[in-house]
Amino acid sequence: MKVKIWKVLGLLSIVIFMLSIAGSVHSASLTTTITTGVTPVGVVYDPVMHEIFVCNYVGGDIQVISDSTNQQVADITALTQYAGPPYNMAYDSGKGEIWVADATGAYAISDATNQVVANVTDTNGLDLAAFDPKTGEVFMSYNGVIAVISDTTNTIISSLTQSVTSIVDDSAKSEIFAAQNTGDQGSSSIYVISANTNAVTNTVPVSGTPDYLVYDSGKGEIFVGGSVFDSKQGTTNSIVQIISDSTNKVVATINLPTTVNLGAMAYNPNKGEIYMNDGASVAIISDKTNDVVGTVNTNGYASSSDGIAYDSGTSTVYAINNPGSTSGSMGSLAVVSDPSSGTSTPGPTSVASSSPSTSASPTSSAATSPSPTVPEFSNATLLLVGAALVIGTLCTVGLAARKSTRTRSFSK
């Protein structure tokens, strides 16, 4: 009977080890790339029409792409008759409209007709965009002013004099989080703005220089991507600080590996993951372990750090590869498949808004061939593997000891 127990434990250890190996392989992989116009900057997902909108800053147009075929179904051009080149976008779930920020103001595009249905002039110019579904308000910012636009009247109803580099909506709290990057390591912060009163209600001190924001609806947290200078080492390191929207305090800090560069972020509510696009690759951060659990090479342009969006309908990530305006080259949109094994209901997808990058140094041309899925090991997985190896070793030692005892008994 004891021998059978040792055998069972040995088999169990093997099973645990194999499961841990299987669970450590991340499912995300590059499936294809889609050619865009010149200098793509913003991208947003429309869950009703199942379409992806991409704005090309230098090209001056907005492409509409079907998420079922990854083919362009419309190209919205001649936008300069309403305003200047498009910078960034936000999806208005209440009206089925895409709000576009540009140098002279903003305009709304109907996702049913792909026609401009509203135009708002703002002499400050706008390049950031976030939509709050509870109030039906669009928050846009540039040049030290945050403009609040009502999607009912299509007019600016309020403005705040805050200079920010990124904004994102917290739909659960109906709050806007906006990053203030002063360039000073010790004085940057995150503004918390009530969408009900359109006033700053809190200021959260953060380390370093924050540049990118995304809202995690599953945990009620804001992920803040930025950099911090290490005076002892004389190096600048990339970090992600996590703010709880309940306490408005930093509750965790992720020190990114040197292989992961900062970039715009998007959230996957099905798997509780954050995607970070640096132009050449998409890094994947788990909100359970606060670790980087995967990286997908998109064969793009390093440090372009432009838009990224998550498509909850197809479990697909769309990440912009921007060659920069100086080259005059067409950009591309990397399509990364990340099949979900979760059972949670998809929530609103938040896409980080940040100032557009108008120049980047190409490191490689966009590729159409898929990149391989690379095994990634989290701390929890490594512990599980270690435990399995320990159990397996104990089983082997135990069996060897029993055989040795039997051998000695027979020899007698």
N, C-alpha and C positions, 0 to 999 in steps of 0.2 A: 504493500500500500504506500509506503514511504517513497519507494522508487517512482511510482506513478505520480505522486505529488510533485517530485522534482521534475519529472518530464512535463507535467502541466505547466509548472512555473517557467520552464525553459521555453516552451511553445508560446506562453503568454508574453514573455520578454521579446520574442521575435516579432510577434504581432504588434506590440506597442512600438517597437523600433520602426517597423514598416509604416505604421500609421503616422508616426511623427515625421518620417521622410516624405510621405505623400502630402501631408498637411503643410510642409514647408515650401513646396513648389507653388509660387504665385501664378495665378491663371492668366494674368494680363499679358497681352502680346500685340505687337503692331500688325495690323491686317492689310492696310493700304494707305496711300496718301492721295489727297485730292488737290489739284492745282487751283490756286486762288488768283486774285488780281495782284497788283503791285502794292507792297507793304501792307499785308493784312495785320490788323491790330486787335479788334474785338470779335468775340464769338459768343453766341447765346443760343440756348436750346428752347424751342417752342413745343411743349408737351401735348398741346391740342392738335396742332397740324403735323406733329412728328417731323419737324424740320429744323435745320441748323442755319442760323443767319451769321454771315461773316462780313465784316466791314473792312474794305480796303482803303486805307488812308490816302495814299498817293493815287491809287486807281480811281478814287472818288465814287465807288459803287458798292452795293451790298448784294452779295450772292446768297441765294436761297437753295439749300441742299436737302434732299430727301434722305431721312435716316434709314430708310428701308433699302435704297439702292446706292446710297452715297454718290448720287449723281445730281448735278445742278438742275433745278427745275425753274429757276427764275433768276434774272439779274436786274436789280433795280438801279437804273442809271439816271443821269441828268439831275442828280440831287443838289447840285450847286445852285439851281434855280430857287431852292428853298433856303439853303444855307451852304456852309463850306464843307470840306471833306469830312467824312465820318470818323470819329475817334473810338468811342465805346458805346455799348448798348445794354439795355435792361429789358427783360420781358415783363409786360403788364398782363398778369393772369386774369384780371378783372375785365379788361376790355379786349383782350386778344390782340394786343398791339406791341410793337417793338419800338421802344424809345431810343433815339439815337442822339448822342452828344456830339457837338462839333464846335468849331471856332467862333461861330456867331450865335449859338444858341442850341436849340434842340428841335427835333420833329418826331412825330409818331407815324409808324407805318402799320397799316392794317394787315394782319397775317392772312386774312381771307382774300384780299384783293392785291396785296403787295403794292399798294398805293399809299402815298403820303396823305394822311387825313388831318394832321394838325402841325402847326409850326409856331414855335415860341422863340422870340428874339431875346438874347442876353448879350449885351456888349462886352461882358467879361470873358465870354467864350466858355465853353464847357468841354470837359473830356473825361469825366467820371460819371458813372450811372449806377443807381440802385433803386429798386422798387419795393414799396411796402404794401402788401396786399390788404391789410386791415383798413388803412386810411385812403388807399387809392392814390398815393402820392409818389412822385418820382423825385429822387434826390440826385442832383447833379452838381459838379464842382469844378472850378478852375480859377486860377489867378486870385486866390485868397477869398473866394466867396462860394458858399454852398447855396444853390438855388433849389427851392421846393416848388414843384409843379403839380397842380391838381389835374388828374386825368379826366375829371368831370368838366372843368371849365377850360382846360388846356391853357392855363395862365400861371404865371409865377405868383404864388400866394404868400411866400415868405422867403427870407434869405438870412444866412448867417455868415459872419465875417471870420471864417476859419480857413486857414490854408492847410490842405490835406493832400496826401499822396494816394490814398486808396479809401474806398467806402464799401460797406456791405450791410445788408439788411438782416436783422434778427427778427424773423417773422413771428416767433413765439412771444417775444416781449414787445413787438412793434417798436423797435429801436434801431437806430442807425449807428454803426460803429465806424469811426473815421480816423485814419492814422495821420498823426501830425509828426512829420519827419523834419526836425530842425537842423539835422546835420551834426548836432552835438550829441555825443554819446550819453550825456547825463540828463538831457532835458526833453527828450521826445516823449510823447504820450498818445493815448487813444481817447478820442472824444466819444462820449455816449450821448446820443441825441434822441429825444422822445419824438416819435412820429405823430403823436397826438398834440403836442404843444409846440413842436418845431423849435425846441430850445435845448441847449446842452444841459444835461442833468448830472453828469459825472465826468471825471477825467481820470483815466487809469495810467499811472506812470509805467513805462516799459524801458527795458535796457536797449542800448544801441540805437539803430536807425530803422524804424519799421517802414516797410514798403508795400507789403501785400497782406490782404485780409480774406478770410473765408469763414462762413458760418456753419457750424456743425449742429444741425437740428436734433440729432440723436442724443447728444450729451449737453446741449445748451451751452456751447463753448465757441469762442472766437479764436481762430488760429491766426497768429500774427507772424509773418515771415519778415526777417530783417537780418542785419549784420551787426556785430559787436567787435570792438577793437580790444585785443588782448595786449595790454601794455608790457606784460612780462615777457611774452613771446615775440612781441612786435608784429603780430599777424592779425588780420581781420577774419573772423569766423562767422559762418552762417548759422543762424538759430531760428527756431520757431517757438514763440511764447504763446501759451494757452491761457485765455481769460475766461473765467466763469461768468455767464451773464446773470447769475443769481447774486454773486458777491461783488462783481466788477473788480476782481483781483486776479493777478497772474497766479495760476495754480500749478503750472508745470512749464518747464523749458526743455526743448529738444535741441541738442547740439548735433547739427547735421554733419554727416561724414564729408570729408574733403571731396569725395566723388560726386556729391550732390550740390548743385548750384541753386540759388534762389530763383523764384519765378512766380507767376500768377498761379492761383490755386482754385480748385473746384472740389465739391464734396459729394461723395457717394453714400446716400442714406441706407442703401441695401446692405453694404458691407462695413459701414462705419470707417471709411477710408478717405484720406485727403490726397488729391493728385496735385503735384507741383510741376509746372512746365518751365523749363529753362531754355527751351528752343531746340536743344539737341536731344533731350531725353525727358521722360516723365517719371518722377520719383513718386512712390506710393507710401503714405504714412498711415499707420493704424491708429485710430483714436482709442483703442483698447490698451495697447502697449506703449503708445507714444514713441514708436520706433519706426524707422524706415524699413519696410518689409519687402520692397521690390523696386526695381528700376527698369524701365522699358526704353531702349534706344530708338529714337524717332528719326535718326539720320538727318537732323536739321541743322540749324544755325545756333551755335552756342551763345548764350547770354542775350538772346533776343527777348526772352521772358515776357512774351505777349500772351494773349487770351487763351483760356481753356474752359471747356464746358463739359458737364456730364449729362448723358442722355439716359434717363432712368427707364425709358421704354425698351431700349435695346442693350442696356448695360455696356455702353460704349463711351469712350472719352474722346473728345475732339480737341486737339492741341495745335495751336498755330505755330508754324515755322516761318519766321520773318527774316528775309535776307537783308532788309534795310532799304531805305529810300535811295541811298547813294548808288546802289548797283542798278536800279531800274529793273530788277528781275522780278518775275512772278514769284509769289510765295506759295506755301502749301499748307494743307491741313492734315495732320497725322491722325489716323483713325486707330485707336487702341481699344481692342476688345477686352473686357474684364467680366466674364460671366459670373453672375451672383449665385451663391449657394445659400444666401440668407433668406429668411421668411418674413422680414419686416416689410411694411407697406411703404412704398416710395414717398418721400416728403418733398417739399419744395427744394429745387436745386439752386444753390447759391453759387454764383460765379464771381470771383474776385475782380474788382475793377481797379485798374492802376493806370498811371500815366503812360501813354504809348511810347514805344521805343521806335525812333525813326532811323536808327542806324545800327547795324550789327555786322560783325565780321563773319563771313561764311566759313564754316569748317568742313562741310561736306555738302554734296547736293542731296536733295530730298530723294528718298528711295521708295520704290513701290513694293519691294519684297519684304515679307514679314520678318521681324526679328525674333530670335528664339526666346522661349520662356526660360528665365534663369532661376535656379533654386535660390530662395532667400530664407535665412534662418533667424527667427526671433529669439529673444532670451528664453522665453517660455519653452520653445521648441528644443533649444539646446539642453535645458534642464530635463525635459522629457526623454531626450535621447540618452543623456547621461544616466538617468534612472534606469532606463531599459538595459543599458550596458552593464550597470552594476548588478541588476537582477540576473542577467544572463551569466555574468561571471560567477556569481554565487551558486547558480544552478550547476555550472560546469565543475566548480570546485567540489560541491556536495556530491555529485555523481562520481567524480574521480575518487573521493574519499571512501565512498561506499564500495566501489570496485576494489580499492586497495584493501579494505577490511575483509571482503569476501576472499580475495586472493590469499591473504595471510591465514584465514580460517581453513581454506582448502589445503594449504601447504602443511598445516599441522596434521 
